[in-house]
Amino acid sequence: MKFTYIASNKAGIKSQGEVDALNQSDALLVLKGQGVIPTQLQVKRVESQLRIQKGFSRAQMAIFIRELSILLKAGVPLAEAISSMQRTHSITEAGQVAERINNKLLSGSKLSHAMEQSGANWPAYLLQLTSAGEMTGHLAKALAHAADQMDYQEKIAGEIKSALIYPAVLLSSGVLATLTIFIMVVPKFANLLKNGRVQLPDISIWVLKSGLFVKQNLPLLSLLGLFVIFFLVYLFSNANFRKALPNYAEGLPLLGSWIRQTEIARWASMLQVLLENKVPLVSALELAQTGVGLQGFQRALGLVISDIRAGISLSAALEKHATVTPMAINLISVGERSGDLPATLKTISELYITAGRERMKRFLILLEPLTILLMGSTIGFIMIAIMLAITSLSNVSL
């Protein structure tokens, strides 16, 4: 591996160049042997390394943290584990993140501080768990728990996307079929509008005029459709819009309660992991609150945290602000009395996940036939209008 450096010797004369070494530590030793002290030292980028992955997604972060926890659990020293990951993922964003973390570790920083300054958008609870693992001496376990939590959040997001794929395909197919009828079929009967002796029903007139309008303005409508598609893609690629979308969907029947239960399950799971790793209750609640997307739920949790600082128990504060269901409050109360709050939070998370999946199934059971019914009704309406127009020919006034 090649490193570029800027260094100075004992006389203060600056120099720059390249050095071959296995890692940054070896490069420092080589330069020290040459009698120079480097002020800047970094891996030389070649063309293949410039083609890095754009961004560092949560899924990639989870894999990165999982790999690091496995190496540490196997007894590999932290610096060696990070250097190994830097070499393994040298042409990816993960490799660059590992390099920045390694640089900070070599300068004496803790892993939590090195990760915070690495430029990656780590979840706040991950940094807190890493810090707690460093303090308790169970860093590998803390990182494994963090990776589990990140995998869980990715799984929930994946389930939501998967749940909407089939209805979206049905809706797209229906819209395409409707447009095909408007473009290919309806205009063939447009001449009936010019026949003054035929008394067409109102719905036939409306459908025929609409089909004629679509055919005559097809280029403009196509551009408008493309604009709408690109606008929707832009919206859904915007992080702020995606973050705000669940808040609007929360008020919808069936879907809203599913989103709420999913958020509660995520919050309980995150809080469980933080408490298991000896993070203080108030700090754990604050970190778990940052992972909540629903604004109403987040505000309620803020009031809960304020009450806990005032000396109220967690179960009493949750009940006071109607944050979770009575069942969850009872379980949390039992966990407080038994001293095993993480176990009860895990139970709550599993119960809400199960309940959320059942609601998702019911939502899909209703959504799919409703989508089919909507598309079938639209196409049926058009065909009925055409048939009425054709049968009107038998009532031509002489």
C-alpha positions, -999 to +999 in steps of 0.1 A: +000+000+000+014+034-009+012+064+014+019+101+006+035+122+032+047+157+041+075+156+067+103+177+081+137+166+095+156+178+126+168+209+107+132+218+100+136+212+062+103+201+048+099+173+022+072+152+006+069+119-012+056+084-011+064+054+010+054+017+007+040+001+038+015-025+050-004+001+071-001+036+086+018+023+116+045+007+094+047+039+073+054+059+104+082+035+114+097+037+079+097+075+079+111+076+114+139+053+102+146+079+075+150+106+101+119+126+092+088+134+112+056+134+091+030+162+095+006+146+070+003+110+061-025+094+041-031+065+017-024+073-019-056+072-040-054+054-074-081+055-101-098+023-089-100+038-054-117+069-067-147+048-077-160+046-042-196+040-032-216+071-027-228+075+008-226+050+037-261+035+042-274+021+075-272-014+060-235-009+052-230+006+087-246-025+103-223-048+083-193-027+093-202-028+130-210-065+128-177-073+112-158-052+138-176-069+167-168-104+153-131-095+150-130-081+186-149-111+199-123-134+183-096-116+203-082-094+176-068-061+190-089-030+181-062-012+161-054-044+141-091-051+135-096-016+121-065-018+099-076-052+086-111-037+077-093-008+060-073-031+038-103-054+031-126-025+021-100-002+006-120+008-025-153+013-007-168+040+016-164+015+044-126+014+038-124+052+039-144+053+071-121+026+086-091+047+075-104+078+092-111+058+124-077+043+123-060+077+120-079+089+151-070+058+170-033+062+162-035+097+175-048+084+209-086+088+205-111+063+219-131+043+194-164+062+202-146+096+195-129+082+164-162+070+150-179+104+158-152+122+139-150+098+110-176+117+089-201+088+088-237+096+099-237+070+128-269+066+148-266+084+182-273+052+201-244+034+184-219+060+196-234+058+231-233+020+231-197+021+219-188+045+247-206+022+273-188-008+259-155+009+263-163+018+299-175-016+309-149-036+290-175-053+268-170-035+235-176-065+213-209-073+230-220-036+228-212-034+191-230-067+184-261-053+202-258-021+181-256-041+149-286-061+159-306-029+165-295-015+131-304-048+114-338-046+131-345-011+119-335-021+083-358-051+086-388-029+096-381-005+068-378-034+044-412-049+055-429-015+050-415-013+014-424-049+006-459-044+019-465-016-006-449-032-037-478-054-048-505-027-044-482-003-063-478-028-091-515-033-093-522+004-093-495+010-120-509-018-142-544-004-139-533+031-147-514+018-178-544-002-189-567+028-186-544+050-205-541+024-233-579+023-236-581+061-237-553+063-264-561+032-285-598+024-282-619+054-272-607+077-300-620+052-326-656+061-315-650+098-313-668+103-347-700+096-328-697+130-312-700+146-347-732+127-355-759+152-347-787+125-351-773+103-323-783+112-288-754+100-267-757+095-229-738+120-208-712+094-196-705+084-232-699+120-242-676+126-212-655+094-219-653+101-257-642+137-252-617+126-225-602+100-249-600+125-277-583+151-255-557+125-243-549+115-279-546+151-291-524+162-262-504+130-258-469+146-260-479+173-234-495+148-211-465+125-214-442+153-204-465+161-175-465+125-164-427+123-165-426+155-145-449+140-119-427+108-117-395+127-114-411+150-087-422+119-067-388+104-070-373+136-058-397+138-029-390+102-018-353+107-021-355+137+002-347+126+038-369+153+053-399+142+033-394+105+041-391+115+078-423+135+077-443+110+057-452+086+086-466+116+106-491+122+078-499+085+074-504+080+112-539+094+109-550+069+082-572+039+093-553+006+097-521+019+083-518+046+111-521+021+139-495-002+123-470+027+120-476+036+156-471+000+168-439-002+147-425+029+163-433+017+198-416-017+190-385+002+177-384+024+207-387-005+232-361-025+214-336+004+213-342+012+250-337-025+259-303-026+241-291+006+257-302-005+292-286-039+288-253-021+281-255-001+313-265+032+298-282+053+325-320+053+322-324+090+314-296+089+288-311+057+273-345+073+270-331+104+253-312+083+228-342+060+222-363+092+216-339+103+188-348+071+169-385+078+170-399+092+137-435+101+148-435+137+162-465+131+185-448+101+201-415+119+203-431+149+221-448+125+245-415+108+253-400+142+259-426+148+286-420+113+300-382+121+303-390+154+321-413+135+346-386+109+353-361+137+360-386+149+385-387+116+403-416+098+387-412+061+377-410+052+340-443+032+341-461+061+359-448+087+334-458+066+304-493+061+318-496+098+326-490+108+290-508+079+274-476+070+255-481+032+252-509+007+259-520-004+294-505-038+287-471-023+280-473-001+311-481-032+333-451-050+318-428-021+324-441-018+360-433-054+366-398-049+351-392-020+374-402-040+405-382-071+395-351-051+384-352-067+349-366-038+328-346-048+296-363-082+296-398-067+298-389-042+271-378-070+248-412-087+254-430-055+246-410-051+214-418-086+203-455-082+211-458-050+192-438-064+162-463-094+161-493-071+164-479-047+138-474-076+113-509-088+119-522-053+112-500-051+081-516-084+068-551-071+074-542-038+057-528-058+027-559-081+026-580-050+022-557-029+001-552-055-027-589-061-035-597-024-031-570-016-057-583-043-080-619-030-075-609+006-082-590-003-114-618-027-125-645-001-119-626+025-138-621+003-169-656-011-166-670+025-165-651+033-197-663+002-215-699+008-204-697+043-217-685+030-251-712+003-252-739+028-245-726+050-273-727+020-297-762+011-287-773+047-291-768+042-328-801+021-329-819+052-317-809+075-346-836+101-352-847+102-388 
